[in-house]
C-alpha cells in the first residue's frame, strides 16, 4: 500500500491545516509528525487527547507514520468511561496539546506534549523553528492490515468497545469517497466536528490530508464561521444534522451565509439522518442540496449520495466502490426486494471494515455473519441500488399491529408540522398492538403548541393510520450526545 499521505513529501509548501488562525503547511506537518513518530516508535498504542487543535493532527499523523495505533480520547468523556477506555486500551503514552489540563486519571500516565514547530501566538504560520522544506526521507511502509486507530463506540448497551481500524480500511474508504465525491487536492474542507470520532477524524482530517488538500477547522461551530471560511475559498462543508438545522434556521436572513453555501461545491451531512424540512430549506435558499452518506465506526463510510446523482432526500445513496451491502430479514433470509418498502437489516463487507473489537473476541464474533458485518441498522433499498435508513433495530424499528414501522419517516412527518421544532419517535410495549408509536416533541418557539391529537392526525394524514403516534409527549429539549444524535434510550415512559 502506498503512503497514506503522499503530499507530506511532495508538496511541502501547500497549506495543510488551519485551526482558528493557526496554520501548518504540509512541510511543517511532515517535520513535526516525523519528529514525534521517532519518539513513539515501538509503542504498543498511544492515546491522543483529541482537542480540536493542530497538535492533535500532528499526534495522529505521527502515530500513522510510526505504525503505532492511536486511541483518540474524547476530552468530555466522564471519569468512569475514560477509566474503562484507558484500562482496556492500555496506552504507553498520552499525546496532549501543551497547556491543556488533563483529568487526574491521565495525569498518572506518561504524557508527551505535542509540538507543531510553530511558536505560540504566531497566527500566520511564520516561524524560524521549522522550515517549510520536505521532511527527510519518506514514511516506511507498514502492513496494510496493521491497526491504525482504535476508536471507541458510544457504548449505548454497555461499556464502550474499541473498534480496531486497519490502515487498509482508512486508505480504501477515503479513496472510495474521493471517487464518489470527485474529491481532489484542490478542495478546501471546512468543518467543526470533534476529532475523537470517525466523522471528524478519519473523514474530516485524514481525508483532506490523503488528497493533499486543506482542512479549515472552525474550533467551535457557528454560522458566521461557516460563511467566512466558505467565502474564503472553502469548497466542501462537513456537518451533522444539528449543524445543518442551525444553518437552515438562519440562512434566509443571512445573505453572506446564503452566498457562501451556494458557492460551495459539496455540502455533506452525516452521523444521523437530516430531516427533510432542513433539506428543503437549504435547497430553497441556496440552490444547493445537502447530500447524505451512511457509515459506522466499525465500517467507515459504506454508502453515499453522489453530487451528480438522483436527488432523493432521505436517501444515503448506493454503496461506495468496493463495498458489499445486503438487507437481511429477521430470520437471516437475504432480501432481494428493491421496492423502497421492504425493511431489512443492513449488512456490509469490504476492505473498509474494522478488524474486530479490542480484547473482545466474543463481541467481534457476535457482530459478524461470516464476512458480513451486522450493522443493526434497518433500511429499504430502491431499484437504482440506493438505500434509505429507517433506524436502529433496537430503538427505531417499531413492530405495531403486525406492521414494521421505521421511526424516521414519522419523525419527518412531525417536523413538517409548523408547531414542531424537534421530534423523536420510539416504540413502547402495548398489550394490544405489541408496540405502540410514541412521539417526543419539542414545540416550535413563537407558535401555539399543537395538541397531541392534532399531531397524531397530522401523521396519519401524511403517512398511514397505523403509523400515527398513540402518545405524544412534549419536552423542552431532546437528549443528545456529542455528535448531535438523539439518545433515545434516555426517552422513557413517565412513572405511573
C-alpha positions as CSV (number, residue, x, y, z in Angstrom):
1,X,0.0,0.0,0.0
2,X,1.3,3.5,-0.9
3,X,1.9,6.1,1.8
4,X,-1.3,7.3,3.4
5,X,-0.3,10.9,2.9
6,X,1.9,11.4,-0.2
7,X,1.6,15.2,0.0
8,X,3.6,15.3,3.2
9,X,6.7,14.6,0.9
10,X,5.7,16.0,-2.5
11,X,4.1,19.4,-1.7
12,X,5.8,20.9,1.4
13,X,4.6,24.5,0.6
14,X,0.9,23.6,0.3
15,X,-1.4,24.7,3.2
16,X,-2.5,21.7,5.1
17,X,-4.3,22.9,8.3
18,X,-5.9,26.0,9.7
19,X,-7.3,26.0,13.2
20,X,-8.6,29.3,14.3
21,X,-5.9,31.2,12.5
22,X,-3.1,28.8,13.3
23,X,-1.7,27.3,10.1
24,X,0.6,24.5,9.1
25,X,1.9,23.7,5.7
26,X,2.5,20.1,4.6
27,X,6.2,20.5,5.1
28,X,5.8,21.7,8.7
29,X,3.3,19.0,9.4
30,X,5.6,16.4,8.0
31,X,8.6,17.6,10.1
32,X,6.6,17.8,13.3
33,X,4.9,14.4,12.8
34,X,8.2,12.8,11.8
35,X,9.9,14.0,14.9
36,X,7.1,12.8,17.2
37,X,6.9,9.5,15.3
38,X,10.6,8.8,16.2
39,X,9.7,9.4,19.9
40,X,6.8,7.0,20.0
41,X,8.2,4.3,17.7
42,X,7.8,0.8,19.2
43,X,4.9,1.7,21.5
44,X,2.0,-0.8,21.6
45,X,-0.6,2.0,21.5
46,X,-0.7,5.7,22.2
47,X,-3.7,7.7,23.4
48,X,-4.5,11.1,21.9
49,X,-6.3,13.8,24.0
50,X,-8.3,14.8,20.9
51,X,-8.8,18.6,21.3
52,X,-9.6,20.5,18.1
53,X,-6.0,21.7,17.6
54,X,-3.2,21.3,15.1
55,X,-1.3,19.4,17.8
56,X,-4.0,16.7,17.7
57,X,-3.5,16.3,14.0
58,X,0.3,16.1,14.4
59,X,-0.3,13.4,17.0
60,X,-2.5,11.2,14.9
61,X,-0.3,11.6,11.8
62,X,2.8,10.7,13.9
63,X,1.1,7.5,15.1
64,X,0.3,6.6,11.5
65,X,3.9,7.3,10.3
66,X,5.3,5.3,13.2
67,X,2.9,2.4,12.7
68,X,1.6,2.8,16.2
69,X,-2.1,2.5,16.8
70,X,-3.7,5.8,18.0
71,X,-6.6,5.8,20.5
72,X,-8.4,9.1,20.3
73,X,-9.9,10.2,23.6
74,X,-13.0,12.5,23.9
75,X,-12.0,15.4,26.3
76,X,-15.6,15.5,27.5
77,X,-15.7,11.8,28.5
78,X,-16.8,11.1,32.0
79,X,-14.4,9.7,34.6
80,X,-15.9,6.2,34.6
81,X,-16.0,5.8,30.8
82,X,-12.5,7.2,30.5
83,X,-11.2,4.8,33.1
84,X,-12.6,1.9,31.1
85,X,-11.1,3.1,27.8
86,X,-7.7,3.6,29.3
87,X,-7.7,0.3,31.1
88,X,-8.9,-1.5,28.0
89,X,-6.5,0.1,25.5
90,X,-3.5,0.3,27.9
91,X,-1.7,3.2,26.0
92,X,2.0,3.5,26.5
93,X,1.8,7.3,26.4
94,X,-0.8,10.1,26.1
95,X,-0.3,12.8,23.5
96,X,-1.6,16.2,24.5
97,X,-1.6,19.8,23.4
98,X,0.7,21.9,25.6
99,X,-1.1,23.8,28.3
100,X,-4.3,21.7,28.1
101,X,-5.3,20.3,31.6
102,X,-5.8,16.6,31.9
103,X,-8.0,14.7,34.3
104,X,-6.2,13.1,37.2
105,X,-6.6,9.7,35.7
106,X,-4.4,10.6,32.7
107,X,-2.1,12.7,34.8
108,X,-0.7,9.5,36.3
109,X,0.3,8.2,32.8
110,X,3.4,9.2,30.8
111,X,2.5,12.1,28.6
112,X,4.1,13.9,25.6
113,X,3.3,17.5,24.9
114,X,3.0,17.7,21.1
115,X,4.8,20.4,19.2
116,X,3.8,21.8,15.8
117,X,7.1,23.7,15.4
118,X,5.2,27.0,15.3
119,X,5.7,29.4,18.2
120,X,2.8,30.2,20.5
121,X,0.9,33.3,19.4
122,X,2.1,33.1,15.8
123,X,-1.1,33.0,13.7
124,X,0.4,33.3,10.2
125,X,2.5,30.1,10.4
126,X,5.8,32.0,10.1
127,X,8.4,30.6,12.5
128,X,12.1,30.0,12.5
129,X,11.7,26.7,14.4
130,X,10.7,24.6,11.5
131,X,11.3,25.2,7.8
132,X,8.8,24.5,5.0
133,X,11.2,22.2,3.3
134,X,10.3,18.5,2.9
135,X,10.9,16.1,5.7
136,X,13.9,13.9,5.4
137,X,13.1,10.6,3.6
138,X,9.7,9.1,3.3
139,X,7.4,7.2,5.7
140,X,8.3,3.5,5.7
141,X,5.7,1.1,4.5
142,X,3.5,-0.8,7.1
143,X,1.4,-3.9,6.9
144,X,-1.9,-2.7,5.4
145,X,-3.8,-4.9,7.9
146,X,-1.9,-3.5,10.9
147,X,-4.0,-1.4,13.3
148,X,-4.1,2.3,12.6
149,X,-6.7,3.6,15.0
150,X,-8.7,2.2,18.0
151,X,-11.9,4.2,18.1
152,X,-14.3,3.5,21.0
153,X,-18.0,3.2,20.2
154,X,-20.6,5.1,22.2
155,X,-21.4,2.2,24.4
156,X,-25.2,2.6,24.5
157,X,-25.7,-1.1,25.5
158,X,-22.7,-1.4,27.8
159,X,-19.1,-0.2,28.2
160,X,-17.6,1.3,25.0
161,X,-15.9,-1.2,22.7
162,X,-12.7,-0.3,20.9
163,X,-13.1,-0.8,17.1
164,X,-9.7,-1.6,15.6
165,X,-9.4,0.1,12.2
166,X,-6.5,-1.2,10.0
167,X,-4.5,1.1,7.6
168,X,-6.1,-0.6,4.6
169,X,-9.6,0.3,5.8
170,X,-8.7,4.0,6.0
171,X,-7.0,4.1,2.6
172,X,-9.7,2.1,0.8
173,X,-12.5,4.2,2.3
174,X,-11.0,7.6,1.7
175,X,-10.2,6.6,-1.9
176,X,-13.7,5.4,-2.5
177,X,-15.1,8.6,-1.1
178,X,-12.7,10.6,-3.4
179,X,-14.2,8.7,-6.3
180,X,-17.8,9.2,-5.3
181,X,-17.4,13.0,-4.4
182,X,-14.7,13.9,-7.0
183,X,-12.6,14.9,-4.0
184,X,-9.2,16.3,-5.0
185,X,-6.2,18.2,-3.6
186,X,-7.8,21.4,-4.8
187,X,-10.6,21.0,-2.3
188,X,-10.7,23.0,0.9
189,X,-12.7,21.3,3.6
190,X,-14.5,23.3,6.3
191,X,-15.9,21.7,9.5
192,X,-16.2,22.0,13.2
193,X,-16.5,18.3,14.0
194,X,-14.8,16.7,17.1
195,X,-11.6,14.8,16.4
196,X,-12.3,11.7,18.5
197,X,-14.8,10.2,16.1
198,X,-14.6,8.7,12.6
199,X,-16.6,11.6,11.1
200,X,-14.3,14.3,12.3
201,X,-11.0,12.4,12.4
202,X,-11.0,10.0,9.5
203,X,-13.1,11.9,7.0
204,X,-12.5,15.4,8.3
205,X,-8.7,15.2,9.0
206,X,-7.2,12.2,7.2
207,X,-9.5,12.7,4.2
208,X,-8.1,16.1,3.1
209,X,-4.5,15.1,4.1
210,X,-4.7,12.0,1.9
211,X,-5.9,14.1,-1.1
212,X,-3.3,16.8,-0.5
213,X,-6.0,19.4,0.2
214,X,-6.6,21.8,3.0
215,X,-8.6,21.5,6.3
216,X,-10.0,24.5,8.0
217,X,-11.4,23.6,11.4
218,X,-13.7,26.2,13.0
219,X,-13.0,25.1,16.5
220,X,-16.5,25.9,17.6
221,X,-19.4,25.7,15.1
222,X,-21.1,28.9,14.1
223,X,-23.0,30.1,11.0
224,X,-20.6,33.1,10.8
225,X,-17.6,30.8,10.8
226,X,-19.0,28.6,8.1
227,X,-19.8,31.7,6.0
228,X,-16.4,33.2,6.5
229,X,-14.4,30.0,5.5
230,X,-16.5,29.0,2.6
231,X,-16.4,32.6,1.2
232,X,-12.6,32.5,1.6
233,X,-12.1,29.6,-0.8
234,X,-13.7,26.7,1.1
235,X,-15.2,24.1,-1.3
236,X,-16.7,21.5,1.0
237,X,-18.6,21.5,4.3
238,X,-19.0,18.5,6.6
239,X,-21.5,18.6,9.4
240,X,-24.0,16.7,11.5
241,X,-27.8,17.4,11.3
242,X,-27.8,19.7,14.3
243,X,-25.3,22.0,12.5
244,X,-27.3,22.0,9.2
245,X,-30.5,22.6,11.2
246,X,-28.9,25.7,12.7
247,X,-27.8,26.9,9.3
248,X,-31.3,26.2,7.9
249,X,-32.9,28.4,10.6
250,X,-30.8,31.5,9.8
251,X,-29.9,31.1,6.1
252,X,-33.0,33.1,4.8
253,X,-32.0,36.1,6.8
254,X,-28.2,35.9,6.3
255,X,-27.1,36.9,2.8
256,X,-23.5,36.2,3.5
257,X,-24.2,32.6,4.6
258,X,-26.6,32.1,1.7
259,X,-23.9,33.2,-0.8
260,X,-21.3,31.0,0.9
261,X,-23.4,27.9,0.9
262,X,-24.4,28.5,-2.7
263,X,-20.8,28.8,-3.7
264,X,-19.7,25.5,-2.0
265,X,-19.0,22.5,-4.2
266,X,-20.2,20.0,-1.7
267,X,-22.4,20.0,1.4
268,X,-22.3,16.7,3.3
269,X,-24.3,15.7,6.3
270,X,-23.7,12.5,8.3
271,X,-23.8,10.7,11.7
272,X,-27.6,10.8,11.7
273,X,-30.5,11.5,9.3
274,X,-31.0,15.1,8.2
275,X,-34.7,16.0,8.5
276,X,-36.4,16.6,5.2
277,X,-37.5,20.0,6.3
278,X,-33.9,21.2,6.6
279,X,-33.0,19.6,3.3
280,X,-35.7,21.7,1.7
281,X,-35.0,25.0,3.4
282,X,-31.3,24.9,2.5
283,X,-32.0,23.9,-1.1
284,X,-34.7,26.6,-1.5
285,X,-32.4,29.3,-0.1
286,X,-29.1,28.4,-1.8
287,X,-29.9,26.1,-4.8
288,X,-27.5,23.6,-3.2
289,X,-28.7,20.3,-1.9
290,X,-27.1,18.6,1.1
291,X,-26.0,15.1,0.3
292,X,-26.0,12.3,2.9
293,X,-23.8,9.3,3.5
294,X,-24.0,6.4,5.8
295,X,-21.5,4.5,7.9
296,X,-20.4,3.4,11.3
297,X,-17.2,3.3,13.4
298,X,-16.8,-0.4,12.5
299,X,-17.5,0.0,8.8
300,X,-16.4,3.6,8.0
301,X,-18.5,5.0,5.2
302,X,-20.4,2.5,3.1
303,X,-22.9,4.4,1.0
304,X,-23.2,8.0,-0.3
305,X,-25.3,10.1,-2.5
306,X,-23.3,11.3,-5.5
307,X,-23.2,15.0,-6.2
308,X,-24.5,14.4,-9.7
309,X,-26.8,11.6,-8.6
310,X,-30.5,11.3,-8.2
311,X,-31.9,13.9,-5.7
312,X,-34.0,11.8,-3.3
313,X,-34.0,13.5,0.2
314,X,-33.7,10.9,2.9
315,X,-31.6,8.5,0.7
316,X,-28.0,7.8,1.8
317,X,-27.1,6.7,-1.8
318,X,-25.8,3.5,-3.2
319,X,-22.8,1.6,-1.9
320,X,-19.3,3.0,-2.5
321,X,-16.9,1.3,-4.8
322,X,-15.6,-1.9,-3.2
323,X,-18.4,-2.1,-0.6
324,X,-20.8,-5.1,-0.5
325,X,-24.2,-4.4,1.0
326,X,-27.3,-6.6,1.6
327,X,-30.5,-6.5,3.5
328,X,-31.4,-9.4,5.8
329,X,-34.7,-10.4,7.3
330,X,-35.2,-11.3,11.0
331,X,-34.7,-15.0,10.2
332,X,-31.5,-14.4,8.3
333,X,-33.0,-14.6,4.8
334,X,-31.3,-12.3,2.4
335,X,-33.9,-9.9,0.9
336,X,-33.8,-9.3,-2.8
337,X,-36.6,-6.7,-2.9
338,X,-35.7,-3.2,-4.1
339,X,-39.1,-1.6,-3.8
340,X,-38.4,1.1,-1.3
341,X,-40.7,-0.6,1.1
342,X,-39.3,-3.9,2.3
343,X,-37.3,-3.4,5.5
344,X,-34.3,-5.4,6.4
345,X,-31.1,-5.2,8.5
346,X,-28.1,-3.7,6.7
347,X,-25.1,-6.0,6.5
348,X,-21.8,-4.9,4.8
349,X,-18.4,-6.3,3.8
350,X,-15.3,-5.0,2.1
351,X,-11.8,-3.7,2.8
352,X,-13.2,-0.7,4.8
353,X,-14.3,-3.0,7.7
354,X,-12.7,-3.0,11.1
355,X,-10.5,-5.9,12.3
356,X,-12.6,-6.5,15.4
357,X,-13.1,-5.2,18.9
358,X,-10.0,-4.8,21.0
359,X,-9.9,-7.5,23.7
360,X,-13.5,-8.7,22.8
361,X,-13.4,-11.7,20.5
362,X,-16.9,-12.6,21.8
363,X,-18.3,-9.2,20.7
364,X,-16.5,-9.5,17.4
365,X,-17.9,-12.9,16.6
366,X,-21.4,-11.7,17.5
367,X,-21.1,-8.7,15.2
368,X,-20.2,-10.9,12.1
369,X,-22.3,-13.1,9.9
370,X,-19.4,-14.8,8.1
371,X,-17.5,-11.9,6.5
372,X,-20.6,-9.7,6.7
373,X,-20.9,-7.1,9.5
374,X,-24.3,-6.8,11.2
375,X,-24.9,-3.1,11.5
376,X,-28.1,-3.3,13.5
377,X,-29.5,-0.6,11.2
378,X,-32.7,-1.2,9.3
379,X,-33.2,0.1,5.8
380,X,-35.1,-0.2,2.5
381,X,-33.5,-0.3,-0.9
382,X,-34.5,1.2,-4.3
383,X,-34.2,-0.2,-7.8
384,X,-31.1,2.1,-8.5
385,X,-29.3,0.5,-5.5
386,X,-29.7,3.5,-3.2
387,X,-30.6,2.9,0.4
388,X,-32.8,4.7,2.9
389,X,-32.1,4.1,6.6
390,X,-35.2,3.8,8.7
391,X,-33.4,3.5,12.0
392,X,-31.7,1.2,14.5
393,X,-33.2,-2.2,15.1
394,X,-33.1,-1.7,18.8
395,X,-34.6,1.8,19.0
396,X,-36.1,2.8,15.7
397,X,-37.9,-0.3,14.3
398,X,-41.3,-0.5,15.8
399,X,-43.5,-3.6,15.3
400,X,-47.1,-2.4,15.8
401,X,-50.2,-4.3,14.9
402,X,-48.3,-6.6,12.6
403,X,-46.6,-3.8,10.7
404,X,-42.9,-2.9,10.7
405,X,-42.6,0.9,11.1
406,X,-39.5,3.0,10.8
407,X,-39.3,5.8,13.3
408,X,-37.5,8.1,10.9
409,X,-40.5,8.6,8.5
410,X,-42.8,9.5,11.4
411,X,-40.2,12.0,12.7
412,X,-40.0,13.7,9.3
413,X,-43.8,13.8,9.1
414,X,-43.9,15.5,12.6
415,X,-41.2,18.0,11.5
416,X,-43.4,19.1,8.6
417,X,-45.9,20.5,11.2
418,X,-45.2,24.2,11.8
419,X,-45.7,23.8,15.5
420,X,-42.8,21.2,15.8
421,X,-39.2,22.2,16.3
422,X,-37.7,18.8,17.1
423,X,-39.1,15.3,17.2
424,X,-38.1,11.7,18.1
425,X,-40.2,8.6,17.9
426,X,-39.9,5.4,19.9
427,X,-41.9,2.3,20.5
428,X,-43.2,1.1,23.8
429,X,-44.8,-2.2,24.8
430,X,-48.5,-2.4,24.2
431,X,-50.8,-5.3,25.2
432,X,-52.9,-5.0,22.1
433,X,-50.5,-3.8,19.4
434,X,-47.3,-5.4,20.6
435,X,-45.7,-1.9,20.5
436,X,-47.3,1.5,20.2
437,X,-45.8,4.5,18.5
438,X,-44.7,7.3,20.9
439,X,-43.7,10.8,19.8
440,X,-41.4,13.0,21.8
441,X,-41.8,16.6,20.6
442,X,-40.1,20.0,21.2
443,X,-42.6,22.6,20.2
444,X,-41.6,25.5,17.9
445,X,-40.9,28.8,19.5
446,X,-43.3,31.6,19.0
447,X,-46.2,29.4,18.0
448,X,-49.1,27.9,19.8
449,X,-48.3,24.4,20.9
450,X,-50.2,21.9,18.9
451,X,-52.3,19.3,20.7
452,X,-51.4,15.6,20.8
453,X,-54.4,14.8,18.8
454,X,-53.5,17.3,16.1
455,X,-50.1,15.9,15.7
456,X,-51.3,12.3,15.7
457,X,-53.9,13.2,12.9
458,X,-51.2,15.1,11.0
459,X,-49.0,11.9,10.8
460,X,-51.9,9.7,9.8
461,X,-52.9,12.1,7.0
462,X,-49.3,12.2,5.6
463,X,-48.4,8.5,6.0
464,X,-50.9,5.9,7.1
465,X,-53.3,5.4,10.0
466,X,-51.2,2.6,11.6
467,X,-48.2,4.9,11.8
468,X,-50.0,7.6,13.9
469,X,-48.4,8.2,17.4
470,X,-50.6,6.8,20.1
471,X,-48.9,9.0,22.7
472,X,-47.4,12.5,22.1
473,X,-45.1,13.8,24.9
474,X,-43.7,17.3,25.0
475,X,-40.2,18.1,26.2
476,X,-38.2,21.3,26.5
477,X,-35.3,19.6,24.6
478,X,-34.3,16.2,23.3
479,X,-31.3,14.4,25.0
480,X,-28.3,14.4,22.5
481,X,-24.8,13.1,22.6
482,X,-21.6,15.0,21.5
483,X,-22.3,14.2,17.8
484,X,-25.8,15.6,18.0
485,X,-27.6,12.2,17.9
486,X,-30.7,11.9,19.9
487,X,-30.2,9.4,22.8
488,X,-33.4,7.5,22.5
489,X,-32.6,5.2,25.4
490,X,-33.0,8.2,27.6
491,X,-36.6,8.7,26.5
492,X,-38.6,6.6,28.8
493,X,-42.2,6.5,29.8
494,X,-43.2,8.6,32.8
495,X,-43.7,6.8,36.1
496,X,-47.3,5.8,36.7
